Amino acid sequence: MTAISMPGGPVAEAVLATLKSRIATMTASGRSPGLGTILVGSDGASAGYIRMKQEKAAELSIYSRHISLGDDTSQADLLAAIADYNSDDQIDAVLIQYPAPPHIDYEAALLTLDPDKDVDGLHPLNMGKLALGMPGPVPCTPAGIEALLAYYEIPVAGRNVVIIGRGMTLGRPLALLLTQKRPTANAAVTVVHTGVANWPDYTRRADIVIAAVGVPNILKPEHIRDGAVVVGAGVQYEGRKVLGDVDERCAEVASYITPRIGGVGPTTIAMLFKNAVDNAERRMRFS
């Protein structure tokens, strides 16, 4: 068996295509959606992500503004930058690039962000809305994974989904998302992690396995059953090389699999801009 590849590019293009008319409508009314980004430190990969988001914003005719803070930036400096965006009426969505340098308390900074401008869906208020099934920004990578499975017509409702990883940005919100009662969700979800010694016992029984732990090649062919659907969402970097959670030999066992490059990543970017446009429309309605 050779798995069918599930690249994220076509999924992202479909999502972004639906945004263009909405952005044009807003712009015609005299106001474009606005994205504000903050980068703390000089991490090259993070700076690259910010540039990519700014370029995509320009392509979509979204107003963007960026604040770059140095490696020696204090917590107070970061909070001042967030307050600046909170009070800027042109900004509807704010991204604080993660990870931040070790001396920065990222979670404390997140708490000061206006939750109505949270583009990542990570503010505790928005995570609470997700848990309750209320409308609000959904963390981008989990939302992108749901969209990817739907695009490739992978049945999810009622199926056995195992997520490896319980992180704040991916595993935990993804579990909440995929258990909600929707045609593209409504699954039986199990979350395991590296602290579970027998985690392969769970993945071998799964219809869909989502690796989201950030340990290169942790998911191997012997950890999945024949015909399983495999999504690789966690990555690490070795210099400029991307190392995914999924051993590429899993394609010999799986029925569908995301590629190591261009899998979940493009859908994450698309969902960030969807959140930005959603935020902008909500703020316009209530302004």
C-alpha positions in Angstrom: 0.0 0.0 0.0 1.2 3.5 -0.8 -0.6 6.3 1.0 -2.4 9.1 -0.9 -0.7 12.4 -0.1 -2.7 15.2 1.6 -0.8 18.4 0.8 -2.1 21.5 2.6 -1.6 23.9 -0.2 -4.9 23.3 -2.0 -6.7 23.4 1.3 -5.2 26.8 2.1 -6.0 28.1 -1.3 -9.6 27.1 -0.9 -9.8 28.9 2.5 -8.1 32.0 1.3 -10.3 32.2 -1.8 -13.4 32.5 0.5 -11.7 35.4 2.3 -11.0 37.6 -0.7 -14.6 38.6 -1.3 -15.2 39.3 2.4 -12.0 41.4 2.5 -13.2 43.3 -0.6 -16.6 44.0 1.0 -14.9 45.4 4.1 -12.5 47.5 2.1 -15.3 48.9 0.0 -17.0 50.1 3.2 -13.9 52.1 4.0 -11.9 49.8 6.3 -9.6 46.9 5.6 -8.9 44.2 8.2 -5.8 44.9 10.2 -3.1 42.4 11.4 -0.5 43.4 14.0 2.5 41.2 14.6 5.1 41.2 17.4 8.5 39.5 17.3 10.6 39.3 20.4 14.3 38.4 19.8 16.3 37.4 16.7 15.3 33.9 16.0 15.7 33.4 12.2 12.8 30.9 11.8 10.4 33.2 13.7 11.5 36.2 11.6 10.9 34.2 8.5 7.4 33.3 9.6 6.6 36.9 10.3 7.8 37.9 6.8 5.7 35.2 5.3 2.6 36.4 7.1 3.2 40.0 6.1 3.6 39.0 2.5 0.4 37.1 2.6 -1.4 40.0 4.3 -0.3 42.3 1.4 -1.4 39.7 -1.2 -4.9 39.6 0.5 -5.1 43.4 0.8 -5.0 43.2 4.6 -3.4 46.2 6.4 -0.5 45.0 8.5 1.8 46.5 11.1 4.9 45.0 12.8 6.7 45.6 16.0 10.1 44.0 16.4 11.7 43.9 19.8 15.3 42.9 20.6 16.7 39.9 22.5 17.1 42.1 25.6 13.5 43.3 25.5 11.9 43.4 29.0 8.5 42.0 29.9 7.3 45.6 30.3 8.4 46.5 26.7 6.4 43.6 25.4 3.3 44.6 27.4 3.7 48.1 26.1 3.7 46.8 22.5 0.6 44.7 23.2 -1.2 47.7 24.7 -0.3 49.8 21.6 -2.1 47.2 19.4 -5.0 46.9 21.9 -5.7 50.6 21.5 -5.2 50.8 17.7 -8.6 50.7 16.0 -6.9 49.7 12.7 -5.7 46.5 14.2 -8.3 43.6 14.4 -5.9 40.7 15.0 -2.7 40.5 17.0 0.0 37.8 16.7 2.7 37.5 19.4 5.2 35.2 17.6 5.9 32.0 19.6 8.3 30.9 21.1 9.6 34.0 22.9 13.0 34.2 24.6 13.2 32.3 27.9 13.1 35.5 30.1 9.8 36.5 28.6 6.6 35.2 30.3 4.6 34.5 27.2 1.4 33.4 29.0 1.4 36.5 31.2 1.8 38.6 28.0 -1.1 36.8 26.3 -3.4 37.6 29.3 -2.9 41.3 28.5 -4.0 41.0 24.9 -7.6 42.1 24.0 -9.3 38.7 23.5 -11.3 40.2 20.6 -8.0 40.8 18.8 -6.5 37.3 19.6 -5.7 35.8 16.2 -4.2 32.6 17.5 -7.2 31.7 19.7 -4.9 31.1 22.6 -6.2 33.7 25.1 -7.8 31.8 28.0 -11.2 33.4 27.3 -11.1 32.1 23.7 -9.9 28.7 24.8 -12.9 28.6 27.2 -15.2 29.5 24.3 -13.7 26.6 22.3 -14.3 24.2 25.3 -17.9 25.4 25.5 -18.5 25.3 21.7 -19.1 29.1 21.5 -18.1 31.2 18.5 -14.6 32.7 18.6 -11.1 32.4 17.1 -9.9 28.7 17.0 -6.2 27.9 17.4 -4.9 27.9 13.8 -3.2 24.6 13.5 -6.1 22.6 14.9 -8.5 24.5 12.7 -6.3 23.8 9.7 -6.2 20.0 10.5 -10.0 19.8 10.7 -10.2 21.7 7.3 -7.6 19.4 5.8 -9.4 16.2 6.8 -12.7 17.7 5.4 -11.1 18.8 2.1 -9.8 15.3 1.5 -13.2 13.8 2.5 -11.7 11.8 5.4 -14.6 10.6 7.6 -14.1 11.9 11.1 -17.5 11.6 12.8 -17.8 8.6 15.0 -14.2 7.4 14.2 -11.3 6.7 16.6 -8.9 9.6 16.5 -5.6 9.4 18.6 -3.6 12.6 19.1 0.0 12.3 20.2 0.8 15.5 22.1 -1.1 17.6 24.6 0.4 21.1 24.0 -1.4 24.3 24.5 -1.3 25.3 20.8 -2.1 22.0 19.2 -3.0 18.8 21.1 -5.3 20.1 23.7 -7.4 22.5 21.5 -7.4 19.9 18.7 -9.0 17.3 21.0 -11.7 19.9 22.0 -12.3 20.8 18.4 -12.7 17.2 17.0 -15.1 16.1 19.7 -17.6 18.9 18.9 -20.8 17.9 17.2 -20.2 18.8 13.5 -20.1 16.7 10.4 -16.3 17.4 10.2 -15.7 16.5 13.8 -17.8 14.5 16.3 -15.0 11.9 16.8 -14.0 9.6 19.7 -10.7 11.4 20.6 -7.9 10.0 22.8 -4.9 12.1 23.7 -1.6 10.4 24.5 1.9 11.8 25.0 5.5 10.8 25.7 4.7 10.2 29.4 2.4 7.3 28.3 4.7 4.4 28.1 2.4 2.3 26.0 1.1 5.0 23.6 1.6 2.8 20.5 -1.1 0.5 21.9 -3.5 3.4 21.3 -2.3 4.5 17.9 -2.4 1.0 16.5 -6.2 0.9 17.1 -6.8 4.4 15.6 -8.6 5.2 12.4 -6.8 8.6 12.3 -3.5 9.3 14.0 -2.3 13.0 14.5 1.3 13.4 15.6 1.7 16.7 17.4 4.5 16.3 19.9 7.6 17.8 18.2 9.7 14.6 18.4 11.2 13.7 15.0 10.1 10.4 13.6 8.3 9.4 16.8 5.5 7.8 14.8 6.8 4.7 12.9 5.1 2.3 10.6 4.7 -0.3 13.4 2.8 2.2 15.4 -0.2 2.4 13.0 -2.7 -0.1 11.6 -3.0 -0.8 7.9 -5.1 1.8 6.2 -5.0 4.4 9.0 -5.0 8.1 8.1 -1.8 9.9 9.4 -1.4 13.6 9.9 2.0 15.0 10.9 1.6 18.3 12.8 4.7 18.5 15.1 8.1 19.6 13.8 11.6 20.4 14.9 14.4 22.1 13.0 17.9 20.9 12.4 19.4 24.0 10.9 17.1 24.8 8.0 15.9 21.2 7.7 12.4 20.4 8.9 12.1 17.2 10.9 8.5 16.0 11.2 7.0 13.7 13.9 6.0 11.1 11.2 8.5 8.6 9.9 8.1 8.8 6.1 7.9 5.0 5.9 4.4 5.3 7.4 3.3 6.0 3.9 3.8 2.3 3.2 1.1 1.4 5.7 -1.3 4.4 5.8 -4.1 5.1 3.4 -3.7 8.9 3.5 -0.8 10.9 4.9 0.4 14.5 5.0 3.8 15.2 3.4 6.7 16.2 5.5 6.9 19.6 3.7 3.7 21.5 2.8 1.3 19.4 4.9 -0.3 21.1 7.8 1.8 24.3 7.6 -0.1 26.1 4.8 -3.4 25.4 6.4 -2.2 27.0 9.7 -1.4 30.2 7.8 -4.8 30.2 6.0 -6.6 29.8 9.3 -4.7 32.7 10.9 -6.0 35.0 8.2 -9.5 33.5 8.5 -9.4 34.4 12.2 -8.2 37.9 11.3 -11.1 38.5 8.9 -13.6 36.9 11.4 -12.3 39.3 14.1 -12.5 42.3 11.8 -16.1 41.5 10.8 -17.1 41.0 14.5 -15.5 44.3 15.5 -17.2 46.1 12.7 -20.6 44.7 13.7 -20.2 45.8 17.3 -18.4 49.1 16.8 
